[in-house]
Amino acid sequence: MTPSTQIQPPDSQVNVETEQVCSKLLEFIGVHESAIVAFSGGLDSALVLWATCKALGSERTLAVTSISASLPRREIEATKAFAVSIGLPQSSHRFIETDELANPEYAQNSPTRCFHCKDTLYTDLEVIRKQESIEVIFDGCNLSDLGDYRPGRKAAENAGVVSPLLACGIDKPTARAIAHLQNLSVADKPSSACLSSRIPHGITITSDILRQIDSAESALHQLGFSGCRVRYHKEVARLELTDSDMQKIQNDETRREVVRVIKEAGFRFVALDLEGYRTGSLNPISAVTKK
């Protein structure tokens, strides 16, 4: 039987399976006394935050969002909105500032850049954990992440960070299915890696470059482009767009507007990547070929 003719399970069966996985997640989290959730605003950490509030209650949950030069500005408001949507009190959502650019090993942008970023974050979260007498730190790593190049995982392991989605065997599609089942606002949210991931390894990361990328991507979002990346190649902005956005940019007026806003952000040339949007396109070749 070919994949196109395979009989798909009815929605009711899919929902039952998703509910079972969701219950497993809540049970896993529920054995802990209290938790800090490293909350970036993306689907995965948002799901972990929702599940932690559900299993432990907001009084035993502390969401911590790290604000740094590599965080898209629009994500700050997105984290606030999601926390409110699940009933998390403002007192249980804390913002901290991390300065990974002060670490030369991060700024020089080697293939291990993410390790140094996460190492900075988890060091700061561990200080909070001890000060607040909180049992554990959760992150949003899921099973699908293990198939990608993720040097930040080593930092999480070194810090003893717990990954509930990973522990429960939840991959990205399943995380999205649970979010849909629970009517979470992030259910269809595209992946959103840090702005430094738009810069090829070997190019030194500066706050000016990060602001330039953020400005360009924010302008694209305002034009209605959702899952997009502006990859930084000095004078050139290489745009990665989803299939639907590829269709949109074929409109002459839209294309001219895109060129205008990208150049206003500081780029001299605007290039469209015909392969479209894909995560990890700037990962080291050796890491990509190992997948």
N, C-alpha and C positions, 0 to 999 in steps of 0.2 A: 504494500500500500504506500503510495507516494505521500510526502508530507502534505501536499495540497488536498489530498482526499482523506486524511486521517480524521477520525471523528473526535471533535473537541468536547471536553466535559462541559456539562451545562453550567450556567452561571451559579446556580445554587450549590453545586459541588465545589466550585472554585471558592465561593464565599465560605463554605464550611472549612475547607482546608486553610484558607487565610485566617479564619477565626481561631483555628487550632494553633497555628504558628504564633498568632498574636497572644493567645493565652500563655503559650510557652515563654514568650518574651516577658510578659508581666510577671510570671512566676519566677523567672530567673532574677529579675530586678527586685522582686518583693522579698527575697531572702536577705537583702542588705538593709542596714540600719538607716543609712543616709547617703546621699551622693551629690557630687558636683558633676554637672554635665557641661562638657566643653562644647558650647553651642555657637556654631558659626552661622546658622540661619539656613543651611542647606537641608534637603530632604532627610538625610540620614540622621544628623544630629537633632533635627526637629522631632523626628519620630522617637528617638531615644528620650528626648526631653518630655514629650507627651506621655510615653510609657512610664517614665520615672515618676512623674506627677500622679499618674493613675495608680501606680503600685505603692508608692511611698507617701503620697500626699505632698502638697506644695510646701508644707512646713518642714519637710525633711529633704527637700530638693533645692539645690542652688544652681541656677543656670549662670554660666560665666561666658561672656562674649569678649573676645580679644579684639581691641581696636588697634590697627597698625596701618602703616602706609600701604601695605599690600592688600588691605581689605577694601573692596569696592564700596564707595560711600553709600550707595543705595541699599546695601545689605544691612547697614546699621538700623535703619528704620524698619527693614523687613524682619529683623530679629525681635524688635519691640512689638511689632504688630502680631507676630505669631504668638509670643508669650502672652499677650493680652487675650488672643483668641482661644487659648486653652485654659484661661482663668488663672494664670500664674501671677501672683502679686508682684508689684514693682520691687518690693523688698527682696524678692527671691530671684531677681534677675540683675546681675552685677556686670558692669563694664570695666575692663582693665585695659591699660595701654601697654603694649609690648613693643620693644624697639629692636627687632631682629636686624635692622640695617646697621646697628651699632656693632654687630658681630662681623668682623672681616670675613670669616668663613662662610657666612650667609651672603654678604654683599658681593663677594667675588663670583658667586653664581656657579659653583661647581655642580656636578650631577648629584651631590649629596646635600644640596641646598635645603631640601625639605626637612632633613634630619635636624639641622641647626634651628630652623624655625620652630619645629615641634618641641625640640629640647628646651628652647626659651619659654614656650607656652607652658609646658608641663612643669617646669621648674617653678614658675609663678603660681600655677594652680596648686602645687604641692604645699607652698607656703600658706595659701588660703585654707587648704584642707586641714592642715595642722592647727592653724589659728582658730578655725571654727569647729574643730573636733568632728569632722565629717569622715565617714568610713572610707569612701572610695571615690575615684574619679572615673567617669564614663566618657567614652568618645563615640563617634558615629561610624567607625569602620565596619564595613559589611563584607560578606563573602566575595562579592565581585571585585573588591579592591585588591584581593590577593593575586588577581590576574594582571595587575598593572604594576608599574614601577613605583614603589612607595617607600622611599628611604625613611620617611617619617615614622613608619611602623616600628623601627628599631628604637626610636626615642620613646614611643609609647610603651614598648616592652621594658625598656630600662627604668621607666618611671612607675611601672606597675599599674598602668592604666588598664581598665577593664573595657572590653568592647562587647556590649550585650548583643548586638545584631550578629556579630561574628560568632559569638558563643552559641547562639541559637540557630546557626546555619542559615541566616537570612541574607539573601543576595539583593541586588538593587531592584529587580522586578518585583520581588516579594515585599520589599520595604515599601515600594510604591503602591502595591495592592493593599497592604495594611492601611496606608495613609488614605487611600480611597475609601476603604471600608469604614474608617473612622471619621470620614468627612474632614480631614485635615486640609488646611489651605495650601499646604506645600505639595500636595499629592502629584501635581503635574509640573512642579518647578524643575527647570533644567538644572543640570549640574553647574556648580559655580566654584571653580578652583580659585586660589588667590591670584592676584594680578601678576605676581612674579613668574607664574607659570607661562605667561605670554612672552617671556624674554628667553632667547636661546642661551643655553649654558655657555659660559665664557664671556658674555657681555656683563660688565659690572652693573649691578642694580643700584639705581639712585631713586630718591623720592621724586625727582622731576620726571623721570621716565615712567614711574608708576602713576603719577598724576596725569600724564599724557595719555596713557592707555585707558585709565579710568574715564577721562573726559571723552575719549573716542567711543568707548563702549556705552557710556551713559547716553550719548547722543544717538547711537544706533537704537538703544532701547526706547528712547522717546519717539523714534521714527517707526516703531512697531516691530523691530527685529528682536526676537526673544533669545533663542539659543545661539548666540554669536560669540566669536572670539576675535579680538584684534591682536594678532601676533606682531611683535615688535621686531623690525629688521632695520633699525636706525632710521633712515629717511623714508623707509617703505613700511606701510601698514598692510599686512597680509590678512585679509578677511576670510574667516571660516564661517560659513552660514549653513543652517539646516536646509533640507530640501525645499520646504515651503518658502523660506526666505530667499532661496536661490531663484524661485519663480518671481518673487516680489521685486527683486533688484533688476530684473529684465525690463521693467518699465523705465523708459528714458528719464522721466521726471524724477522718479525715485532714485535712480542711479546717480543723477547729477546732484541730488540733495545729499546722498551718502558721501560722495566725493567732497562736497563742500564742508560738511561737518567734520569729516576725518582730517581734512587739511586745516581746518580751524583749530583742531586739537594739537596741531604742530607737525604733522607728517607732510612730506613733500609729494610722495607718490602713494597711490591706493591700488592694491592688487587684490584680485579675487582668486582664492584657492579653489580650483575646480574639484578637488576631492571633498570639499565641504567640511562641515564641523565634525571634529572627532576629538575625544579627550586624549591627552598625552601625546599630541603630535610633535612636541618638542623634546620628548623624553630621549635619553641616549639611545643610539641605534642598537647598541648591544642589549639594552634592556628590552627594546621593542621586539627584537628578533627572538628573544627567549620566550615570548608569550606562546 
